[in-house]
Amino acid sequence: MRHRVPRPEDGRVTEIIAGLYMSPLEFLVLSGAVALVVARWLPPAVRPRVTIAAGAVLVLSATVLSGVGIRWQMLPVLAGAAVALPFALSPLLRRRTGRPARRARWWLALPGSVACVGLIAAGPVAAWAFPVPVFPEPSGRFAVGTLVVQWTDPRRPESFTADPHDRRTVVVQLWYPAQRSPAGAPRARYLGRTEHEARTVCDALAREAGLPGFLVDGVPRARTRSVVDAPVAGGGGRFPVVLFSPGSGGVRTQNTAWAEELASHGYVVAALDHPYDSAAVVLADGRTIHTRIASTGDRGKDDELAVGWTAVRAADLSFVLTQLDRPGRGEITGPLTGRLDTGRVAVAGHSMGGAAALQAARQDRRFDAVIDLDGYPHGPASPSLHQPTLALTQAITPGTDPRYLPRLTEALGLGTATSYRLTIPGAAHLTFMDAPLYLPPVPSAVGSLGRTESPHVVATTTLAFLDTTLRHRPGDLAGVLSAYGDLSVHHPENSR
C-alpha cells in the first residue's frame, strides 16, 4: 500500500511507502545498501552481478537524492553502505587486476555484516518514528481550499508589548469547501505559506517541546490535502463556520487534518495564530513573533497567568468572528464573500485553546456551539454557557491533574444547553492535534489509537456534534459519541 503526497520541492506527486514513510528514492537507497551487504553471502556465481547491480543502484539513487535533499533518517543507511562497500568491491577489483580474490572467513565477516545491517535498519526505523507526515484524504464530498489572512484590531492595544501605539494583530488560516482542482495542482505546505515560514515555525515548535530540531525536519516538507486559493465550491450556498484556537505555544496549522476533514463536509474552519503566545508567528511583512509566555513552576501563579492569556485568546476569537462577518454580509470582497453563514458558528480549541473557546462562548452569544479538545477550563465559570458544548478528554490516569474533571464538569453542568463530555480510551493530550501523524507512537505522548485512527476519532465525533448543533440534523448524537468512549451527558435540568 502506498500513500501519495506532493513533493515539497515542486508540488509534483511523490509516493510514500506506507509503514516505512520513505520515498521511492529512499527505498532504492535502502534496497541497494541491503543488497550490498547480502551479496557477501550469496553463491560465488551470482555474487559479482548482485554486487555490481546493488552498488550501481545505491550510488545513482543516493546521487539523485542528494540533489533533492537527504533526510537525517537516511544517514545511518548511507553509513552502513559506506562500511560495506569496500569489502564488497575489493574481491571484484582484485579479480580484474589478476590478483587472487580474498574473502574474510565467515566467522570474521558475520559480525561486520550484522553491524552494517543494524546501521542500515536504523534508517527505516527512524523514518517510521519521525516521518514526513501523510495527511489523511478528507472523506467529504468537497475538495478543500485554503487561504491565509492577517487582521489588526484598531481598538485593542497589544498587551504583550509596551508600545502604546501597537495594536493586536492575528494571523488566520481558513480551510473551505472548494471546487476540484486539476490533477497535479500543488497542495498547500504544512506549517507555513513558504518553506522559510514552515521551517521557522517547525524549529520554534521543536524548541517548545524540548526536541532537537533535526528530529522533526521532515515536518516542513509535508504537503496537506488543500489547494491554496482554490475556487470556492459552487452552488451559492452558505457554509457554517468553525473558529479554532490552538494549544499553548501551538500554531494555527496544528489541527490541519481535522480542519480539512470538516471543510470537506461543508464547513469553513478559521484557525488562529495568537502572537506572543503561539511558538512563532510570521507576519505579512516578514517579521517573526516568538512566544513570550512561559510557565513559572508555581501552580497558583501559573493559573493566574493562564487566566490572562485565555482572556486575550477569547478576545481574538470574537474579533475574528467580527471580521468574518464582513465578507459574510458582503461588506468586503474576497473569495468567500457571501458564502460564510455567520449565523451558524462554533468556537473550538485544543488545550488552552479549548479554555479560550469556553470563555469566548460565555462572553459572545454569537457563538452557537463549543468544542473543547482536552482543555482545562481557566477563568471564571460564570456566566453560564448557553451553547451546547462537546468536551473531548484524554484517558484519565493517576497522573491527570485532579482538578481537571471537577472544573470541566462544573463548566458543563452549569450550562443552560445540553452538553457532552467524552473520554476517549487510548487518547493522550496530543491525540487531538496532528502530532500522531509525525511523532513516534509513544502512548504517553500521542496515545495508542495510531496515526490513522487518531484523526478519524476526533473528526467523526466533532462532525456529529456540529451537524446536530449547527445544521440541526436529526440523529442519535449520544449514541454516535458513546461508540468512541465514556460519555457523560449534562442536561440543562440537571444544573438546576
C-alpha positions in Angstrom: 0.0 0.0 0.0 1.3 3.5 -0.8 0.1 7.0 0.1 0.5 9.7 -2.5 1.7 13.1 -1.4 3.1 16.1 -3.3 6.8 16.7 -3.4 7.8 19.6 -1.3 10.2 20.9 -3.9 7.9 21.3 -6.9 4.4 20.2 -6.0 4.6 17.0 -8.1 3.4 13.8 -6.6 5.8 11.5 -4.7 4.8 8.2 -3.3 5.4 7.5 0.4 5.6 3.8 1.2 3.1 3.1 4.0 4.5 1.9 7.2 8.1 2.9 6.3 7.2 6.5 5.4 10.0 6.6 2.8 10.0 7.9 -0.7 10.9 5.6 -3.7 14.4 7.2 -3.9 15.0 6.5 -0.2 13.7 3.0 -0.7 16.1 2.4 -3.5 19.0 3.6 -1.4 17.9 1.2 1.4 17.5 -1.7 -1.1 20.9 -1.1 -2.6 22.6 -0.9 0.8 20.9 -4.2 2.0 21.8 -6.0 -1.3 25.4 -4.9 -1.0 25.7 -6.5 2.4 23.7 -9.6 1.5 25.9 -10.2 -1.7 28.8 -11.4 0.5 26.7 -14.4 1.5 25.4 -15.4 -2.0 26.8 -18.2 -4.1 30.0 -17.2 -6.0 28.4 -17.5 -9.4 25.8 -14.7 -8.7 27.8 -12.6 -6.2 29.6 -10.3 -8.7 26.4 -9.4 -10.6 24.5 -8.7 -7.4 27.3 -6.6 -6.0 27.6 -4.5 -9.2 23.9 -4.0 -9.5 23.5 -3.1 -5.8 26.4 -0.7 -6.0 25.0 1.0 -9.1 21.5 1.4 -7.6 22.9 2.7 -4.4 25.2 5.3 -6.0 22.7 6.5 -8.6 19.8 6.8 -6.2 21.9 8.4 -3.5 23.3 11.0 -6.0 19.7 11.9 -7.1 18.6 12.0 -3.5 21.4 14.4 -2.5 20.1 16.8 -5.1 16.5 16.6 -3.7 17.7 16.8 -0.1 18.7 13.9 2.2 16.8 13.5 5.4 18.8 12.6 8.5 17.0 9.3 8.7 19.0 8.2 5.7 22.4 8.9 7.2 22.7 5.5 9.0 21.7 3.8 5.8 24.5 5.5 3.9 26.9 4.9 6.7 26.2 1.2 6.7 26.5 1.1 2.9 29.8 3.0 3.1 31.3 0.5 5.5 30.1 -2.5 3.4 31.1 -1.1 0.0 34.9 -1.5 0.2 34.6 -5.1 1.4 32.0 -5.9 -1.4 34.1 -4.3 -4.2 37.5 -5.5 -3.1 37.2 -9.1 -4.4 35.9 -7.8 -7.8 38.7 -5.3 -8.2 41.3 -7.9 -7.3 40.0 -10.3 -10.0 40.1 -7.5 -12.6 43.8 -6.9 -11.8 44.6 -10.6 -12.0 45.3 -11.0 -8.3 43.5 -13.7 -6.4 40.3 -12.7 -4.6 40.5 -12.7 -0.9 37.4 -13.0 1.4 37.4 -13.0 5.1 36.3 -16.2 6.8 32.6 -16.3 7.6 33.1 -16.1 11.3 35.0 -12.9 10.8 32.6 -11.4 8.2 29.5 -12.2 10.1 29.9 -9.5 12.9 30.7 -6.9 10.3 27.6 -7.8 8.2 25.4 -7.8 11.3 26.8 -4.3 12.2 26.1 -3.0 8.7 22.6 -4.4 8.7 22.0 -2.8 12.1 23.1 0.6 10.8 21.0 0.3 7.7 17.9 -0.9 9.6 18.2 2.2 11.8 17.2 4.3 8.8 13.7 2.9 8.2 13.1 2.8 12.0 13.9 6.5 12.2 11.8 7.2 9.2 8.9 5.4 10.8 9.4 7.2 14.1 9.8 10.7 12.7 8.2 10.7 9.2 7.2 13.3 6.8 3.5 13.4 7.8 1.0 12.0 5.4 -2.4 13.7 5.8 -5.5 11.6 5.5 -7.7 12.0 2.5 -10.8 14.0 3.5 -13.9 11.9 3.4 -16.5 14.6 2.5 -17.8 15.4 -1.0 -16.0 18.7 -1.3 -12.4 19.3 -2.2 -10.6 21.7 0.2 -9.1 25.1 -0.4 -7.1 27.3 2.0 -6.0 30.8 2.4 -4.3 33.0 5.0 -5.3 36.5 6.1 -3.9 38.9 8.7 -6.1 41.3 10.6 -5.3 44.1 13.1 -7.9 45.3 15.7 -7.6 49.1 15.8 -9.5 49.2 19.1 -7.3 46.8 21.1 -3.8 47.6 22.3 -1.2 44.8 22.2 -0.9 43.7 25.8 2.4 41.9 25.3 4.3 45.0 24.3 5.0 48.3 25.9 4.4 50.3 22.7 1.1 52.3 23.3 0.6 52.5 19.5 0.9 48.8 19.0 -2.4 47.1 18.1 -3.4 43.5 18.4 -2.8 41.6 15.2 -3.8 38.0 14.4 -3.0 35.7 11.5 -5.8 33.4 10.4 -5.9 30.4 8.1 -9.1 29.3 6.5 -10.0 25.9 5.1 -13.2 25.9 3.0 -15.2 23.7 0.6 -13.7 24.1 -2.8 -14.1 23.1 -6.4 -11.9 20.2 -7.6 -8.5 21.4 -8.8 -6.8 20.0 -11.9 -4.7 16.9 -11.4 -1.3 17.7 -10.2 -2.2 21.1 -8.7 0.3 21.9 -5.9 -1.0 21.3 -2.4 -0.5 23.7 0.4 2.5 23.4 2.6 2.1 22.3 6.2 3.1 24.8 8.9 3.5 27.8 6.6 2.9 29.6 3.3 6.5 29.3 2.3 9.3 26.9 3.0 11.0 29.6 5.2 7.9 30.1 7.3 7.3 26.3 7.6 10.9 25.8 8.9 10.8 28.8 11.2 7.6 27.5 12.8 8.8 23.9 13.0 12.0 25.0 14.7 10.1 27.1 17.2 7.7 24.2 17.9 10.6 21.8 18.4 12.1 24.2 21.0 8.8 24.5 22.8 8.7 20.7 23.0 12.3 20.4 24.1 13.2 18.4 20.9 16.3 18.8 18.8 15.1 20.5 15.6 16.6 17.9 13.3 14.3 15.1 14.6 11.3 16.8 13.0 12.9 18.3 10.0 10.6 16.2 7.8 7.5 18.1 9.0 8.1 21.3 7.0 8.5 19.1 3.9 4.9 17.9 4.2 2.1 18.9 1.9 -1.5 18.9 3.0 -4.7 17.9 1.1 -5.7 21.6 0.5 -5.1 23.8 -2.5 -4.1 27.4 -1.9 -6.7 29.9 -3.1 -8.8 27.2 -4.8 -12.1 28.4 -6.2 -14.9 28.1 -3.6 -17.3 25.2 -4.2 -20.2 26.1 -6.5 -23.9 26.2 -5.6 -24.1 29.5 -4.0 -25.0 28.1 -0.5 -23.5 29.4 2.7 -21.3 27.3 4.9 -21.3 27.2 8.7 -18.2 28.5 10.4 -15.9 26.9 13.0 -13.3 29.1 14.7 -10.3 27.3 16.2 -7.7 28.3 18.9 -4.6 26.1 19.2 -2.9 24.9 22.4 -0.4 26.9 24.5 2.5 27.6 22.2 0.5 26.0 19.3 0.1 27.4 15.9 -2.8 27.8 13.5 -1.9 24.7 11.4 -1.7 22.3 14.3 -5.1 20.7 13.5 -4.9 20.7 9.7 -6.1 17.2 9.3 -9.2 18.0 11.4 -9.8 21.3 9.6 -9.6 19.7 6.2 -12.0 16.9 7.1 -14.5 19.5 8.4 -14.1 21.6 5.3 -14.7 18.6 3.0 -18.1 18.2 4.8 -19.2 21.8 4.1 -17.7 23.8 7.0 -15.4 26.8 6.9 -12.7 26.4 9.5 -10.8 29.6 10.7 -7.7 28.8 12.8 -5.8 31.5 14.6 -2.2 32.2 15.4 -2.0 34.2 18.7 1.1 36.4 18.5 3.4 36.2 21.6 1.6 33.0 22.6 2.0 30.8 19.5 5.5 29.4 19.2 6.2 31.5 16.1 4.0 33.8 14.0 5.3 35.0 10.7 3.6 38.3 9.7 2.9 39.5 6.2 5.8 41.9 6.4 8.2 39.0 7.1 8.7 39.7 10.8 8.6 36.7 13.1 7.0 37.0 16.6 8.1 34.3 19.0 6.2 33.3 22.1 6.6 35.3 25.4 4.5 33.1 27.6 6.2 30.6 29.9 5.3 28.6 33.0 6.8 29.8 36.3 6.6 26.4 38.0 4.3 27.9 40.7 0.8 26.4 40.3 -1.0 29.4 41.7 0.9 31.9 39.7 0.6 29.9 36.5 -3.1 29.6 37.0 -3.4 33.4 37.3 -1.2 33.9 34.2 -3.3 31.4 32.2 -6.5 33.3 33.0 -5.0 36.4 31.4 -3.7 34.5 28.4 -7.0 32.8 27.9 -8.8 36.2 28.0 -6.6 37.5 25.2 -7.3 34.5 23.1 -11.1 34.8 23.7 -10.9 38.4 22.6 -9.0 37.3 19.5 -11.7 34.8 18.7 -14.5 37.4 19.0 -12.5 39.8 16.8 -12.0 37.2 14.1 -15.7 36.4 14.1 -16.5 40.1 13.6 -14.0 40.2 10.7 -15.5 37.1 9.1 -19.0 38.6 9.4 -18.0 41.4 7.0 -17.4 39.2 3.9 -20.4 37.1 5.1 -22.6 40.2 4.8 -20.9 41.2 1.6 -19.3 44.3 3.2 -15.8 43.4 1.8 -15.0 41.4 -1.3 -13.0 38.2 -1.4 -13.2 34.6 -2.4 -15.6 33.8 0.4 -17.8 36.9 0.1 -21.4 35.9 0.6 -20.5 32.2 1.3 -20.0 32.3 5.1 -23.0 31.6 7.3 -22.0 33.6 10.4 -25.4 32.9 11.9 -24.2 29.3 12.5 -20.8 29.5 14.2 -19.0 27.1 16.5 -15.9 28.0 18.6 -13.3 25.3 19.2 -9.9 24.9 20.7 -7.3 22.5 21.9 -5.8 22.6 25.4 -5.5 26.3 26.3 -7.4 27.0 23.1 -10.3 24.9 24.5 -10.3 27.1 27.6 -10.3 30.2 25.3 -13.3 28.7 23.4 -15.3 28.3 26.6 -14.5 31.8 27.6 -15.3 33.3 24.2 -18.7 31.5 24.2 -19.5 32.9 27.7 -18.8 36.4 26.5 -20.0 36.4 23.0 -23.5 35.0 22.3 -22.8 34.9 18.5 -21.2 31.6 19.1 -23.8 28.8 18.8 -21.7 25.8 19.9 -18.5 25.0 21.7 -15.9 22.2 21.2 -13.2 21.8 23.9 -10.4 19.4 22.9 -8.9 18.4 26.2 -8.7 21.9 27.5 -8.6 22.7 31.2 -11.2 25.5 31.9 -9.3 28.6 33.0 -11.0 31.7 34.3 -14.4 32.2 35.8 -17.2 29.7 35.5 -19.8 32.4 35.0 -21.8 33.5 33.2 -23.1 30.0 32.4 -22.6 28.6 29.0 -25.8 28.9 27.0 -24.4 27.0 24.0 -24.3 23.2 23.6 -20.8 22.0 24.3 -18.7 19.0 23.4 -15.6 18.3 25.5 -13.3 15.5 24.4 -10.8 14.4 27.0 -7.8 12.1 27.1 -7.9 8.9 29.1 -7.8 9.8 32.8 -4.8 8.4 34.7 -3.4 8.8 38.2 -1.1 11.5 36.7 -4.0 13.6 35.5 -4.5 16.9 37.3 -7.1 16.1 39.9 -8.7 19.5 39.4 -9.4 18.9 35.7 -12.5 16.8 35.6 -14.3 18.7 38.5 -13.6 22.0 36.8 -14.8 20.7 33.4 -17.8 19.1 35.0 -18.7 22.3 36.7 -18.5 24.3 33.5 -20.7 21.9 31.6 -23.1 21.3 34.5 -23.9 25.0 34.9 -24.8 25.4 31.2 -28.3 26.1 30.0 -27.9 23.8 27.0 -27.3 20.0 26.7 -23.5 19.3 26.8 -21.4 16.3 26.4 -18.1 15.1 27.9 -16.5 12.2 26.0 -13.4 10.5 27.5 -11.7 8.5 24.7 -9.8 5.4 25.8 -6.3 5.3 24.4 -6.2 9.1 23.8 -3.4 11.3 25.2 -3.3 15.1 25.2 -1.6 15.3 21.7 -4.1 12.9 20.2 -6.4 15.8 19.5 -4.0 17.5 17.0 -1.8 16.5 14.1 1.0 15.2 16.4 0.2 11.5 15.9 1.0 11.9 12.2 4.6 12.9 12.7 5.7 12.0 16.2 6.8 8.5 17.4 3.8 6.4 18.5 4.6 6.7 22.2 1.3 6.2 24.1 2.1 8.6 26.9 2.6 11.4 24.3 0.3 10.8 21.4 -1.9 8.0 22.7 -2.4 4.5 21.4 -5.0 5.0 18.8 -2.5 5.1 15.9 -1.8 7.5 13.1 -4.9 6.6 11.2 -7.4 6.2 14.0 -6.5 9.3 16.0 -7.6 11.9 13.4 -10.6 9.8 12.5 -12.0 9.6 16.0 -11.6 13.4 16.6 -13.1 14.3 13.3 -16.0 11.8 13.5 -17.1 12.9 16.9 -16.8 16.6 16.3 -18.6 16.4 12.9 -21.5 14.5 14.5 -21.8 17.3 17.1 -21.5 20.1 14.6 -24.1 18.5 12.3 -26.5 18.2 15.2 -26.0 21.7 16.7 -25.3 23.9 13.7 -27.2 22.0 10.9 -29.9 20.5 13.2 -29.7 17.2 11.5 -31.7 14.5 13.3 -30.0 11.5 14.8 -28.8 9.9 17.9 -25.8 12.1 18.9 -25.3 10.4 22.2 -25.3 7.1 20.5 -22.6 8.2 18.0 -20.4 9.7 20.7 -20.7 6.8 23.1 -19.3 4.4 20.5 -15.9 6.1 20.9 -15.6 6.3 24.7 -17.1 7.0 28.1 -19.9 9.6 27.6 -21.4 11.9 30.2 -24.4 14.0 29.1 -25.2 17.2 31.0 -28.9 18.2 30.5 -30.0 21.7 31.4 -32.4 20.4 34.0 -29.5 18.7 35.9 -27.9 22.0 36.7 -30.9 23.4 38.5 
